[in-house]
Amino acid sequence: MKQEILVENIEKIHTTPMGVQRIKKNLNLERDDVVEYCKNIILNKKCNITKKGKNWYCEMDNLIITVNIYSYTIITAHKMDEKKVKFRSREG
C-alpha cells in the first residue's frame, strides 16, 4: 500500500516555524511539539492516509493533516467541520 511509504519515513516528517504556529492555531493546541503530535496521529491505526497529487492527507476523527510527499513537510493540519466528518464516515 502506498500509505506505508509515509509511515516508513515518519522520522523525516517536519514543519516550518510558520507551520508550527498555523497547526497550533488550527487545532487549538497549547503544546509546542506539534510535529510529534501529528506523527502520533499518522501512526495511529485508525488514521486514514490517502495520496492526492503532491500531498498525503491523513484523516482521523475530525482532524486532517496535509503532508508534502516529496519533502515530508507538514503543510497544515485542521479540524473538519461536523457535516464533512459525518459524510466521510458514511463513505468508508
Secondary structure, 3 states (H helix, E strand, C coil): CCHHHHHHCHHHCECCHHHHHHHHHHHCCCCCCHHHHHHHHHHCCCCEEEEECCEEEEEECCEEEEEECCCCEEEEEEECCHHHHHHHHHHC
